[in-house]
Structures are given as C-alpha cells and as structure tokens.
C-alpha cells in the first residue's frame, strides 16, 4: 500500500524524508509533549501527561508561541536534545 505524506509548509517541491523507526517500547524514554497553543490543547496534554506518568515515564512539556507558525528552531532543538519521542497536541 502506497501512502503520500503532505507537508503543510510552504515548500514548492516535494521533499522525500525517511521515517524514523518507532521505539519498540516507551520504557526508559523521555516523552516530549508539545502544546501548539491551540485552545484546549493544554487540557488534552494534561491528561496525556497524567497517563504517561502513571506508567512511570518521564515527561517534558513544551509550548509553541503560536499555532499559526512553525515552531522556532530553538524550541525544536531543545525538544530534540531532551526527548526521545514527541506527542503534539492539536485541539480546539
């Protein structure tokens, strides 16, 4: 089965990117939770954080300044340095 992944950025030509392999388990990982600043995204992530911490996982929270723009490069680097996986909240 073939899938097409669309990139919502302003690129004019399609970019090919290899998927990163998913971890076999979340045990021992740090999970980043990224709130993109849409309404009630924080409510969703509060619940996700609670459930992950119940499983004994370490959680780091991050917030984009606005949902209308791509996350700043400094924020993306910080997430990449501190986290093994990321969950992004898209809510309204």
C-alpha positions as CSV (number, residue, x, y, z in Angstrom):
1,X,0.0,0.0,0.0
2,X,1.5,3.4,-1.0
3,X,1.0,6.5,1.1
4,X,1.5,10.1,0.3
5,X,2.6,12.4,3.2
6,X,1.8,16.0,2.6
7,X,4.0,18.7,4.2
8,X,1.9,21.7,5.2
9,X,4.9,24.1,5.0
10,X,5.5,26.5,2.1
11,X,7.8,24.2,0.1
12,X,7.2,24.3,-3.7
13,X,8.8,20.9,-4.4
14,X,8.1,17.7,-2.6
15,X,10.8,16.6,-0.2
16,X,11.5,12.9,0.5
17,X,12.1,12.1,4.1
18,X,12.7,8.7,5.6
19,X,10.6,7.8,8.5
20,X,12.4,7.4,11.8
21,X,11.8,4.0,13.3
22,X,9.4,4.0,16.3
23,X,10.8,2.7,19.5
24,X,9.8,-0.8,20.5
25,X,8.8,0.4,23.9
26,X,8.5,3.7,25.7
27,X,10.2,2.3,28.8
28,X,13.3,4.4,29.7
29,X,12.4,7.2,27.2
30,X,11.6,10.8,27.8
31,X,8.4,11.8,26.2
32,X,8.0,15.4,25.0
33,X,4.5,16.9,24.9
34,X,4.3,19.9,22.6
35,X,1.3,22.3,23.0
36,X,1.0,24.2,19.8
37,X,-1.1,26.9,21.5
38,X,-4.5,26.0,20.2
39,X,-7.5,26.2,22.5
40,X,-7.7,23.3,25.0
41,X,-4.5,21.6,23.8
42,X,-3.1,22.0,27.3
43,X,-6.2,20.2,28.7
44,X,-5.5,17.2,26.4
45,X,-1.8,17.2,27.2
46,X,-2.5,17.4,31.0
47,X,-4.4,14.1,30.6
48,X,-1.7,12.5,28.4
49,X,0.9,13.5,30.9
50,X,-1.0,12.0,33.7
51,X,-1.4,8.7,31.9
52,X,2.3,8.6,30.9
53,X,3.5,9.3,34.4
54,X,1.2,6.6,35.7
55,X,3.3,4.2,33.6
56,X,6.5,5.6,35.2
57,X,7.6,7.6,32.1
58,X,9.5,10.9,32.3
59,X,7.6,13.7,30.6
60,X,8.8,17.1,29.4
61,X,6.3,19.9,28.4
62,X,6.9,22.5,25.6
63,X,4.7,25.2,24.2
64,X,4.9,26.9,20.8
65,X,4.4,30.6,20.9
66,X,1.6,30.4,18.3
67,X,-0.2,27.7,16.3
68,X,0.0,29.8,13.1
69,X,3.7,29.4,12.6
70,X,6.3,26.6,12.5
71,X,7.9,26.0,15.9
72,X,11.0,28.2,16.4
73,X,14.3,26.5,15.6
74,X,15.5,26.9,19.2
75,X,12.4,25.1,20.5
76,X,12.8,22.3,18.1
77,X,16.5,21.9,19.1
78,X,15.5,21.9,22.8
79,X,12.9,19.2,22.2
80,X,15.4,17.1,20.2
81,X,18.0,17.4,22.9
82,X,15.7,16.5,25.8
83,X,13.2,13.9,24.3
84,X,13.2,10.5,22.7
85,X,9.7,10.8,21.3
86,X,7.2,13.7,21.0
87,X,3.4,13.9,21.2
88,X,1.9,17.1,19.7
89,X,-1.5,18.5,20.8
90,X,-3.8,19.6,18.1
91,X,-7.1,20.6,19.8
92,X,-9.8,23.2,19.7
